[in-house]
């Protein structure tokens, strides 16, 4: 059985069952974390889109240093 990698934290894990689609997350905590992130991203996108439509939005470049 090949190892899968969690879409949230990147940890390797194995499938519990062979039936059905492969899981994306290694644990319930990771699944919940992604749900929270999705809700936040959706809220931020709607706020940003509304501000841009009203003429208050600005496009800024963000420098990310790794």
C-alpha positions as a printed Julia matrix, in Angstrom:
66×3 Matrix{Float64}:
   0.0    0.0    0.0
   1.45   3.37  -0.97
   1.67   6.23   1.52
  -0.64   9.19   1.07
   0.25  12.7    2.21
  -2.1   14.96   4.15
  -3.27  18.04   2.22
  -3.22  20.07   5.46
  -0.01  19.19   7.29
   1.89  17.09   4.74
   2.36  14.07   7.02
   2.36  10.64   5.39
  -0.49   8.29   6.32
  -2.07   5.06   5.13
  -5.63   4.47   4.01
  -7.82   2.8    6.61
 -10.0    1.15   3.92
  -9.48   0.33   0.25
 -13.07   1.12  -0.71
 -14.12   4.57  -1.85
 -12.04   7.61  -2.73
  -8.68   8.22  -1.07
  -8.85  10.57   1.91
  -7.13  13.96   1.67
  -6.39  14.45   5.38
  -4.6   12.33   7.97
  -6.93  13.12  10.87
 -10.2   14.69  11.91
  -8.24  17.67  13.26
  -6.73  18.37   9.83
 -10.13  18.03   8.17
 -11.62  20.55  10.62
  -8.67  22.91  10.17
  -9.23  22.97   6.41
 -12.97  23.59   6.93
 -12.14  26.62   9.1
  -9.64  27.9    6.53
 -12.18  27.52   3.71
 -14.8   29.49   5.63
 -12.24  32.22   6.37
 -11.02  32.37   2.76
 -14.59  32.57   1.47
 -15.43  35.38   3.89
 -12.26  37.28   2.97
 -12.92  36.86  -0.75
 -16.46  38.21  -0.43
 -15.27  41.21   1.64
 -12.47  41.92  -0.85
 -14.77  41.61  -3.87
 -17.34  43.92  -2.29
 -14.7   46.55  -1.46
 -13.29  46.34  -4.98
 -16.77  46.8   -6.52
 -17.33  49.86  -4.34
 -14.05  51.38  -5.54
 -12.21  50.97  -2.25
 -10.21  47.94  -3.28
  -6.59  48.21  -4.2
  -4.28  45.68  -5.67
  -1.1   45.33  -3.65
   1.94  43.2   -4.16
   2.92  41.27  -1.05
   6.53  40.27  -0.59
   6.94  36.92   1.09
  10.33  36.01   2.47
  11.02  32.35   3.0
